[in-house]
Amino acid sequence: MPEDNAAFAEIQKHRAEIDAIDRELVALLNKRAGHSLVIRGLKPEAKMGLFDAKREEEIFTKIDEYNDGPLYNDYLHEIYATILKVMKETPSV
């Protein structure tokens, strides 16, 4: 039976860690979205357009600086491009 296998037990341990990390990621993504929505609401008063290509480039540059692997920068760029797209499409509350 797989349940009696040491490798199976190790897999279960790592899956539990992944579940805990996913819980944190969801909370952090929602926290990030809250800040993005506040910024979106302030941009008209600050006479700023809703899209800021320079800011997006800054985000990607910072992500590259933060990255210690094992994910490649290109993979993180794909993830963040999706995050930024979703943030733009999230309706204001």
Buried (B, 14 or more C-beta within 10 A) or exposed (E): EEEEEEEEEEEEEEEEEEEEEEEEEEEEEEEEBEEBBEBBEEBEEEEEEEEEEEEEEEBBEEBEEEBEEEEEBEEBBEEBEEBBEEBEEEEEE
